[in-house]
């Protein structure tokens, strides 16, 4: 394809970004539309799909801005990385500050029930020799959570600060990875700043029990950096790559991506404009990394009798069922949502209005000036490879932005891609500052949903407790969702607090129809429980809804 054809294609894709941005703004403002025009039926039920299409068009427009040489000005190269690292720390604190107030008392929120049971050497040994209840093998993260529990007990701020510090270290490692790959100090610094507020960090930083992702990413990044340093010229880095891979695998399965990333780098990096690697070193390194992965898989089989994972059916894990749709989700979900993701169902949030304006502007402006070289295309390839361990889980991403933690590792490469494609633009600083603000707004929208829902729980508990004391009957929660608006453990938290307020009372959390006792229906519009008039005596018939 000639340069003229590429230029025309890029203009067409930038125009498509404008049209899809308008579509996103309309759906975000109106909640959707259903229009018929001369036999053409246009329908949208929310802003999630329009966001997907907008992000996908943006990536295509960036790729259409292909250039054989993408050189940043000398002044851009000389910006010290230390300054950007300090900026990354500031951005991480500001972007995640509101997450510090989000806390639940239900034990799975921070696995306190497991931490409290670790008292003897045998207890700790069982972390490494017994399967987790959810089908995974991640003992090191439980040691991290046990440390918080042992030192700070149930102080929620300690868990949050610990996770935030680990996330900040990951942001700095993303910058180091960019520098190791061969990018300038400034591209590396901006990569660290962007990752400090990357939308996929909401769950890993906010939810203490999601620290598996933070720790696994920490060791995965270190393993990849050590591996690349070893392939360049330094033999001592092979030990660091091996140890970090092992530690990563003891935290989460996402670290199994390390050998794949190294293999793809060794096989294709030279074709995409990176320096060649030593083949003998490559085979030696891959042999060690693959051996570690095989050994860890054997341990999993020994502990679980299978690969483990979330059981979708008896003896069958949902992680290992592959189809065309599974692989397509890498392109239809993972790649576009790595650009920006947030809970699109919260239509009343003022932060959604901010996103309506800022996100399209930043995307269109970036697409218009982006110059993408071979190296930037290779970054997207590495992002796909890094997502392979969560291949079957990426499809779970939807309008509620639940499971966005599966983007946490792959998004490292997107945060290098963005500053790289605008490095030759005079407006690069303004554009990248805009991206940081967009990412922070995405995080804030998710934080607002959690804060609002959790703040409703005390009043709901007080209302139900007052009713139950007067009636002395069981409490039935009818059709209350487990995670309304994507808030993990909402129903379990509500039930746990009800049991604390009503010791000895019978709480039925998952009733599908009214039965004997007090009955409460879930009101999605009011985000609250509504009590049915009166209560049903044993053997009686259900009263109408209140």
FENKAWO-V540359 format. One record per residue. N is the residue number from 0. RES is the residue in three letters. NEAR is the number of other C-alpha atoms within 8 Angstrom. Layout:
BEGIN
n=<N;N>
res=<RES;RES>
near=<NEAR;NEAR>
END
This chain:
BEGIN
n=<0;1;2;3;4;5;6;7;8;9;10;11;12;13;14;15;16;17;18;19;20;21;22;23;24;25;26;27;28;29;30;31;32;33;34;35;36;37;38;39;40;41;42;43;44;45;46;47;48;49;50;51;52;53;54;55;56;57;58;59;60;61;62;63;64;65;66;67;68;69;70;71;72;73;74;75;76;77;78;79;80;81;82;83;84;85;86;87;88;89;90;91;92;93;94;95;96;97;98;99;100;101;102;103;104;105;106;107;108;109;110;111;112;113;114;115;116;117;118;119;120;121;122;123;124;125;126;127;128;129;130;131;132;133;134;135;136;137;138;139;140;141;142;143;144;145;146;147;148;149;150;151;152;153;154;155;156;157;158;159;160;161;162;163;164;165;166;167;168;169;170;171;172;173;174;175;176;177;178;179;180;181;182;183;184;185;186;187;188;189;190;191;192;193;194;195;196;197;198;199;200;201;202;203;204;205;206;207;208;209;210;211;212;213;214;215;216;217;218;219;220;221;222;223;224;225;226;227;228;229;230;231;232;233;234;235;236;237;238;239;240;241;242;243;244;245;246;247;248;249;250;251;252;253;254;255;256;257;258;259;260;261;262;263;264;265;266;267;268;269;270;271;272;273;274;275;276;277;278;279;280;281;282;283;284;285;286;287;288;289;290;291;292;293;294;295;296;297;298;299;300;301;302;303;304;305;306;307;308;309;310;311;312;313;314;315;316;317;318;319;320;321;322;323;324;325;326;327;328;329;330;331;332;333;334;335;336;337;338;339;340;341;342;343;344;345;346;347;348;349;350;351;352;353;354;355;356;357;358;359;360;361;362;363;364;365;366;367;368;369;370;371;372;373;374;375;376;377;378;379;380;381;382;383;384;385;386;387;388;389;390;391;392;393;394;395;396;397;398;399;400;401;402;403;404;405;406;407;408;409;410;411;412;413;414;415;416;417;418;419;420;421;422;423;424;425;426;427;428;429;430;431;432;433;434;435;436;437;438;439;440;441;442;443;444;445;446;447;448;449;450;451;452;453;454;455;456;457;458;459;460;461;462;463;464;465;466;467;468;469;470;471;472;473;474;475;476;477;478;479;480;481;482;483;484;485;486;487;488;489;490;491;492;493;494;495;496;497;498;499;500;501;502;503;504;505;506;507;508;509;510;511;512;513;514;515;516;517;518;519;520;521;522;523;524;525;526;527;528;529;530;531;532;533;534;535;536;537;538;539;540;541;542;543;544;545>
res=<UNK;UNK;UNK;UNK;UNK;UNK;UNK;UNK;UNK;UNK;UNK;UNK;UNK;UNK;UNK;UNK;UNK;UNK;UNK;UNK;UNK;UNK;UNK;UNK;UNK;UNK;UNK;UNK;UNK;UNK;UNK;UNK;UNK;UNK;UNK;UNK;UNK;UNK;UNK;UNK;UNK;UNK;UNK;UNK;UNK;UNK;UNK;UNK;UNK;UNK;UNK;UNK;UNK;UNK;UNK;UNK;UNK;UNK;UNK;UNK;UNK;UNK;UNK;UNK;UNK;UNK;UNK;UNK;UNK;UNK;UNK;UNK;UNK;UNK;UNK;UNK;UNK;UNK;UNK;UNK;UNK;UNK;UNK;UNK;UNK;UNK;UNK;UNK;UNK;UNK;UNK;UNK;UNK;UNK;UNK;UNK;UNK;UNK;UNK;UNK;UNK;UNK;UNK;UNK;UNK;UNK;UNK;UNK;UNK;UNK;UNK;UNK;UNK;UNK;UNK;UNK;UNK;UNK;UNK;UNK;UNK;UNK;UNK;UNK;UNK;UNK;UNK;UNK;UNK;UNK;UNK;UNK;UNK;UNK;UNK;UNK;UNK;UNK;UNK;UNK;UNK;UNK;UNK;UNK;UNK;UNK;UNK;UNK;UNK;UNK;UNK;UNK;UNK;UNK;UNK;UNK;UNK;UNK;UNK;UNK;UNK;UNK;UNK;UNK;UNK;UNK;UNK;UNK;UNK;UNK;UNK;UNK;UNK;UNK;UNK;UNK;UNK;UNK;UNK;UNK;UNK;UNK;UNK;UNK;UNK;UNK;UNK;UNK;UNK;UNK;UNK;UNK;UNK;UNK;UNK;UNK;UNK;UNK;UNK;UNK;UNK;UNK;UNK;UNK;UNK;UNK;UNK;UNK;UNK;UNK;UNK;UNK;UNK;UNK;UNK;UNK;UNK;UNK;UNK;UNK;UNK;UNK;UNK;UNK;UNK;UNK;UNK;UNK;UNK;UNK;UNK;UNK;UNK;UNK;UNK;UNK;UNK;UNK;UNK;UNK;UNK;UNK;UNK;UNK;UNK;UNK;UNK;UNK;UNK;UNK;UNK;UNK;UNK;UNK;UNK;UNK;UNK;UNK;UNK;UNK;UNK;UNK;UNK;UNK;UNK;UNK;UNK;UNK;UNK;UNK;UNK;UNK;UNK;UNK;UNK;UNK;UNK;UNK;UNK;UNK;UNK;UNK;UNK;UNK;UNK;UNK;UNK;UNK;UNK;UNK;UNK;UNK;UNK;UNK;UNK;UNK;UNK;UNK;UNK;UNK;UNK;UNK;UNK;UNK;UNK;UNK;UNK;UNK;UNK;UNK;UNK;UNK;UNK;UNK;UNK;UNK;UNK;UNK;UNK;UNK;UNK;UNK;UNK;UNK;UNK;UNK;UNK;UNK;UNK;UNK;UNK;UNK;UNK;UNK;UNK;UNK;UNK;UNK;UNK;UNK;UNK;UNK;UNK;UNK;UNK;UNK;UNK;UNK;UNK;UNK;UNK;UNK;UNK;UNK;UNK;UNK;UNK;UNK;UNK;UNK;UNK;UNK;UNK;UNK;UNK;UNK;UNK;UNK;UNK;UNK;UNK;UNK;UNK;UNK;UNK;UNK;UNK;UNK;UNK;UNK;UNK;UNK;UNK;UNK;UNK;UNK;UNK;UNK;UNK;UNK;UNK;UNK;UNK;UNK;UNK;UNK;UNK;UNK;UNK;UNK;UNK;UNK;UNK;UNK;UNK;UNK;UNK;UNK;UNK;UNK;UNK;UNK;UNK;UNK;UNK;UNK;UNK;UNK;UNK;UNK;UNK;UNK;UNK;UNK;UNK;UNK;UNK;UNK;UNK;UNK;UNK;UNK;UNK;UNK;UNK;UNK;UNK;UNK;UNK;UNK;UNK;UNK;UNK;UNK;UNK;UNK;UNK;UNK;UNK;UNK;UNK;UNK;UNK;UNK;UNK;UNK;UNK;UNK;UNK;UNK;UNK;UNK;UNK;UNK;UNK;UNK;UNK;UNK;UNK;UNK;UNK;UNK;UNK;UNK;UNK;UNK;UNK;UNK;UNK;UNK;UNK;UNK;UNK;UNK;UNK;UNK;UNK;UNK;UNK;UNK;UNK;UNK;UNK;UNK;UNK;UNK;UNK;UNK;UNK;UNK;UNK;UNK;UNK;UNK;UNK;UNK;UNK;UNK;UNK;UNK;UNK;UNK;UNK;UNK;UNK;UNK;UNK;UNK;UNK;UNK;UNK;UNK;UNK;UNK;UNK;UNK;UNK;UNK;UNK;UNK;UNK;UNK;UNK;UNK;UNK;UNK;UNK;UNK;UNK;UNK;UNK;UNK;UNK;UNK;UNK;UNK>
near=<4;5;6;6;8;12;10;8;10;12;10;8;13;14;8;9;13;10;8;11;11;8;9;13;10;10;15;15;10;7;11;13;10;8;7;8;7;4;5;6;8;9;8;9;8;12;15;9;7;13;9;12;10;12;13;10;12;14;10;9;15;16;9;12;13;11;9;6;5;11;6;8;8;6;6;9;10;8;9;8;10;7;9;13;12;8;9;16;11;8;11;13;9;7;12;14;8;9;10;11;8;11;7;7;7;9;8;8;13;10;11;13;8;9;13;9;7;9;7;6;6;6;10;10;8;8;11;8;7;8;10;9;5;7;11;10;12;12;10;9;12;12;9;8;15;13;8;11;12;8;6;8;7;6;7;7;8;9;12;14;9;8;14;12;8;11;12;12;9;12;15;11;12;15;15;10;12;14;11;10;8;7;10;9;12;13;14;17;15;14;16;17;17;14;12;14;15;12;13;14;12;13;11;17;16;12;11;13;11;11;12;12;15;14;12;17;14;13;13;13;12;12;15;13;12;12;14;11;11;13;12;8;6;8;7;7;11;11;7;12;14;12;9;12;16;10;11;16;15;13;15;12;10;14;14;11;12;13;10;10;12;12;10;10;8;12;7;8;13;11;6;10;8;10;6;7;10;8;7;6;10;12;8;8;10;11;8;9;12;9;8;11;11;8;8;9;9;8;8;13;11;8;9;11;8;7;8;13;10;10;12;7;6;5;5;7;12;10;10;6;7;7;6;6;6;11;10;8;12;13;9;9;12;12;12;14;10;12;8;10;11;12;13;13;9;10;9;5;8;6;9;13;10;9;12;12;9;10;9;11;8;11;11;12;9;11;12;10;9;11;12;16;12;11;10;11;11;10;12;11;8;11;14;11;10;14;16;8;10;10;13;11;9;13;10;7;12;8;11;11;12;11;8;14;13;13;12;13;11;13;13;11;11;13;14;16;11;10;13;11;14;12;13;11;8;5;6;11;7;7;11;11;8;10;10;11;8;11;13;12;11;14;15;11;14;11;12;8;11;10;10;8;11;10;7;9;9;7;7;10;12;8;8;9;11;8;8;12;8;6;8;6;10;12;13;15;14;14;10;10;7;9;10;8;8;9;10;7;10;12;11;10;11;10;10;10;9;12;11;7;8;9;6;5;9;7;11;9;11;9;10;6;6;9;9;12;12;15;13;12;13;13;9;6;4;5;8;9;9;9;10;13;8;6;11;13;7;6;6;7;6;7;9;6;7;6>
END
